[in-house]
C-alpha cells in the first residue's frame, strides 16, 4: 500500500490537534461533582455547547441557577468542529458598513432558498432575534473576518450581505462563551458537570418533567431536579445506525461532532414528544473521501464554485450521464441535482490535456498532487480509453462514451446540450481520468417538535410541562427546510439559548 496519503493526513491531523490544544481555554466544570446540589435548579440543561452556554450566561444575569450536564469531557459541543458561520440582519456591523437590512428580508430569503419548506414560527423566532445575539457577541470581543458580512458562497447566497464568520470558525465563538460563563461559575450561579450521560428524564404523574437522571464515567448515577429541563444535546449525525434509521441513507463521513448521537431525541421522545422534519434532507455536492468504508474521513473538497473556478471537467452519475450544468451559478441547484443520482455519487471526468492545462480541481492539492493520487487513492482512476475508465470507475461504459461525444459536440459548436457556458477543451486526449465524489452531510435534518416558546410538544400539539429543546436537536430542516442556508445552524442555536436564559425560562 502506498502510504504517502496516510502520512500527509497524519501530519495535518497532528497540526490541527496542536493548534486546538494551544487555543483551548482553562477547563470548566465542577471540581467535585458530589458537591453539586441535587435540587433547587432553575434550569437543568443537557448539553454545554452552542445553546447551553449562552442560556447559562443569560439566566445567571437574571439571578437564575443553572446546571449544565454534558457527556463530553469539555464544554463547547459542536463548536469544536463547526465552521462557525452566522447570519443576522439589522446588525450594528451592517449599519456601520452602510448595509440596510431587516429580519423580514432575512426571513423572505429563507423562504426563497428553502422553497417554502422551513418552519415559519421557529424561523421567525430565530431571525427576528439574531441581530441582538450577534451584536452581543461583538460587544464581548467577537471579531469577524475582514470584509464581512458577505452574501455567501458555500451555500445559496443571500440577497444582502448578512453572513459572518471568524478566523477560527466555531472555536472563536466557543472561546468567547467559555470566557463569559466563567464569572457565573465562580459566583456559584452555574455548575457544570462533564462526562455525565443523561439517560432519563424524571417525570411527575401528569407528565411534567422535573429533573434528570445521569451517569458519570465511573458508572455512578445521580438525580437532579429543578423547575425546568432544556435538551440541547445536538443531533444524531455521528451515530451511523440512528442516522440510517431516520434518513434511510448511510452516514458516509466521520466529520459530525462525535457526541451528536441522538441522546436528546431519545430523551424527548421517551417523555412524550414527537419528531418532525422527516421529509427534509440536505447534502453537499460531493466530497472525496478516504475510502468506501463509511463513515470515512475527508480527503479533499472539489473546486465546485464556478464563480471562482469555472469547470473544465464534466460531472457524470453512475449511468455515465451528465445530470446538471456544471457551471450553473446556483449552489442549491447543484446540490439538489446530486440527491437524485444513484447513491448520491458523481464522477469528475477529464482527460490528460485538461489535467495539464486546468487549475487543480481539488482544493489544497496541486496538479502534481493529483497525478500522485491516481497511483494511490481508490477513488482516482485513469485508463487509455473511455470504456476502460468506465470499467475501472464502476460507471456505465456506453453512457459515458455517449456523454463525452455529446459534450465534445457542444465544445466544437458552442451549443452544449445542458447550456453550459465554459467548455475550453474537449475530452479527447488519453489517458482519461475520473475522481469519485460522495454527497455527504454533517447535520441532522429532523428533530424534536417545539412550540414558539421552545417547549417540547406531544403528538396532539400540547406542550410537555417543564421540558424545552433548542439547537440542532430541533432539526436543521426546521430552519433551513430542504436547502442549506448560511448561518442558520449556529446563530439560531445561540439565539435560542439566549432567549431561553433571558426571558423564556421561569427564573
Secondary structure, 3 states (H helix, E strand, C coil): CCCHHHHHHHHHHHHHHHHHHHHCCCCCCCCCHHHCCCCCECEEEECCCCCHHHHHHHHHHCCCCEEEEECCCCCCHHHHCCCCCEECCCCHHHHHCCCCCCHHHHHHHHHHHHCCCCCHHHHHHHHCCHHHHHHHHHHCCCCCCCCCCECCCCCCCCCCCCEECCCCCHHHHHHHHHHHHHHHHHHCCEEEEECEEEEEEEECCCCCEEEEEEEECCCCEEEEEECCEEECCCCCCCCHHHHHHHHCCCCCECCCCCCCCCHHHHHHHHCCCCEECCCCCCCCCCEEECCCCCCECEEEEECCCCCCCCCCCEEECCCCCECCCCCCCCHHHHHHHHHCCHHHEEEEEEEHHHHHHCCCCECCCCHHHHHHHCCCCCCEEEECCHHHHHHHHCCCHHHHHHHHHHHHHHHHHCCCCCCCCCCCCCCCCCCEEEEEEECCCCCCCCEECECCCCEEECCCCCEEEEEEECHHHHCHHHHHCCCCCCCCCHHHHHHHHHHHHHHHCCC
